[in-house]
Each structure stands twice: as C-alpha cells, then as structure tokens.
Amino acid sequence: MPIPAKTIVAGLQQGGFDFFTGVPDSTLSGVIAALIERRLYVPAVREDEAVAMAAGAFMGGRTPVVLMQNSGLGTSLNALVSLNLIYLQPCLLMISWRGQDGKDAPEHIVMGQVLPQLLDLVRIPHRTLTADNHQEDLNWAAQMFTKHRFPAALLVGRGIVS
C-alpha cells in the first residue's frame, strides 16, 4: 500500500526539513503537490540549480530537501561533488528511481540500473524508501543531515508514495 504523500511531508518536517526545492517529476508529484499546498515548495528549472538553492538555504540556516528524478542526478553531480561534498553543504536528495529493476521507458533503464552504484561512487549515502519502514527511512535521512553534514539520498520507487 502506498505511503500518503502528506505523511511523507509531515515526516520530513518532523525531521527538521524546512526548505524544499526541485524539478517536477511524476513519481514525486504527490509529495510536490502536498508541499505546494503548504506553500513550502520552491520550483527549480534544473536539478543543479535546485542543489545550489539548497546550499544557499543551508547557509541561511535552513534544512533543505531537493526533489528530482534520477536522470536529474546526472545533471546535478558537478554541483553536489564540487560544492556540497567538499564544503559540507548538506541536503537530502529525494530521488525518484525511474528504471528500477529494468522496468520503465527505455530512456530510464541505464540510469535506473546504475543509480545506487553512482551514489556509492561519489560517496553519497543512500537508502531506498519503503512503505513498511518509511518513518525509519525519514529518521535516517534527518540523522545523516544533522550528524554528518553532507548530502544523503532517499530513493523512491514507483508506487511507494501516493
């Protein structure tokens, strides 16, 4: 059974996250809609722009989340590696996992296959959000942010969030 998007947003807010930006995505559309309803979402044109906005928000005392599709991870890697990781600018990356298990449109298959390994390669810790343990997953994300001060990622498969 999918996790209600409002439950995810409430869990993120309870974890201290208070700045949300990103690029629209169908898998995360419910979360984005819930954030817009609460007037918490600042849309970005590109994922690297969202990462930069999150870094600025962090420097201004906020606790940011960047929502993106996994194809957007490729767009944002340079900003993540040369800004966030080097200068300890944390953010939570909420990444929709298109092409997970090789099931999706052809343009999503390769990135879907390599997503976890790509995050490992650039040393961004990650977890896959699950319906059964979503609160534990959100708590992990908040702990990674506050304790380690570097980006961490929550991967969200299709059908996990309503």
C-alpha positions in Angstrom: 0.0 0.0 0.0 1.5 3.4 -0.9 2.5 5.9 1.7 0.3 9.0 1.6 2.3 12.0 0.3 1.1 14.1 3.2 2.6 11.5 5.6 6.0 11.9 3.8 5.9 15.7 4.0 4.9 15.6 7.7 7.7 13.1 8.4 10.2 15.3 6.6 9.0 18.4 8.6 9.2 16.4 11.9 12.7 15.5 10.9 13.5 19.3 10.8 13.5 19.7 7.0 12.1 23.1 6.1 13.2 24.1 2.6 12.0 22.1 -0.4 13.0 22.6 -4.0 13.4 20.6 -7.1 12.2 19.8 -10.6 8.8 18.4 -11.2 8.5 14.6 -11.5 5.6 12.2 -11.9 6.8 9.7 -9.2 7.1 12.5 -6.7 4.1 14.5 -7.9 2.1 13.8 -4.7 4.9 15.0 -2.5 5.4 18.1 -4.6 1.6 18.8 -4.6 1.5 18.5 -0.8 4.4 20.8 -0.5 2.8 23.4 -2.8 -0.4 23.1 -0.9 1.6 24.0 2.3 3.5 26.8 0.4 6.8 25.1 1.1 8.0 24.3 -2.4 10.3 26.5 -4.5 10.4 25.1 -8.0 13.7 24.9 -10.0 14.3 24.8 -13.7 17.3 22.3 -13.5 18.5 19.9 -10.8 21.9 21.6 -10.4 20.0 24.9 -9.8 17.9 23.2 -7.1 21.1 21.9 -5.5 22.6 25.4 -5.5 19.4 26.8 -4.0 19.5 24.2 -1.3 23.1 25.1 -0.5 22.1 28.8 -0.2 19.2 27.8 2.0 21.5 25.8 4.3 23.9 28.7 4.6 20.8 30.8 5.6 20.0 28.4 8.4 17.5 26.1 6.6 17.4 22.3 6.3 16.9 21.6 2.6 15.4 18.8 0.5 16.0 18.5 -3.2 13.4 16.5 -5.2 14.4 15.1 -8.5 14.2 12.2 -10.9 17.3 10.0 -11.1 18.1 11.4 -14.6 18.5 14.7 -12.8 21.2 13.3 -10.6 23.4 13.3 -13.7 22.6 17.0 -14.2 23.4 17.9 -10.6 26.6 15.7 -10.0 29.1 18.5 -10.5 27.3 20.8 -8.0 27.0 18.0 -5.5 30.6 16.9 -5.7 32.3 20.4 -6.1 30.0 22.3 -3.7 28.1 20.1 -1.3 30.6 17.3 -0.6 33.7 19.5 -0.5 32.3 22.4 1.6 30.0 20.2 3.8 26.7 21.7 2.5 24.2 19.0 3.4 20.9 18.4 1.7 18.5 15.5 1.4 18.1 14.3 -2.1 14.7 12.7 -2.6 15.3 10.9 -5.9 12.6 9.1 -7.9 14.1 5.8 -9.1 12.9 5.5 -12.7 14.1 2.3 -14.4 14.3 0.4 -11.2 14.6 -3.3 -11.9 14.8 -2.6 -15.6 11.1 -1.7 -15.8 10.3 1.6 -17.4 10.7 3.6 -20.7 13.9 2.8 -22.5 15.5 6.2 -21.7 15.3 5.4 -17.9 16.8 1.9 -18.0 20.6 2.7 -17.8 20.3 5.3 -15.0 17.9 3.0 -13.2 20.4 0.2 -13.3 23.4 2.3 -12.1 21.8 4.7 -9.6 22.9 3.0 -6.3 26.4 2.4 -7.7 26.6 6.0 -8.9 25.7 7.4 -5.5 28.3 5.0 -3.9 30.9 6.2 -6.4 30.5 9.9 -5.4 30.2 8.9 -1.7 26.6 10.0 -1.1 25.0 7.6 1.4 21.6 6.4 0.3 18.6 4.3 1.3 15.5 3.2 -0.6 12.3 4.4 0.9 10.0 1.6 1.8 6.3 1.5 2.7 7.0 -0.7 5.7 9.8 1.3 7.2 9.2 4.8 5.9 9.5 6.5 9.3 12.8 4.8 10.0 14.0 5.9 6.5 13.0 9.5 7.2 14.7 9.4 10.6 17.8 8.1 8.9 17.8 11.0 6.5 17.4 13.5 9.3 20.3 11.9 11.2 22.5 11.9 8.2 21.9 15.6 7.7 22.5 16.7 11.2 25.2 14.3 12.2 27.4 14.1 9.1 26.7 17.4 7.2 26.8 16.0 3.7 24.2 15.1 1.2 22.3 11.9 1.6 19.7 10.4 -0.7 16.4 8.7 -0.3 15.5 6.7 -3.4 11.8 6.4 -4.2 10.4 3.7 -6.4 7.2 3.9 -8.4 4.1 3.3 -6.4 5.7 3.8 -3.0 4.2 7.3 -2.4 0.6 8.1 -3.4 
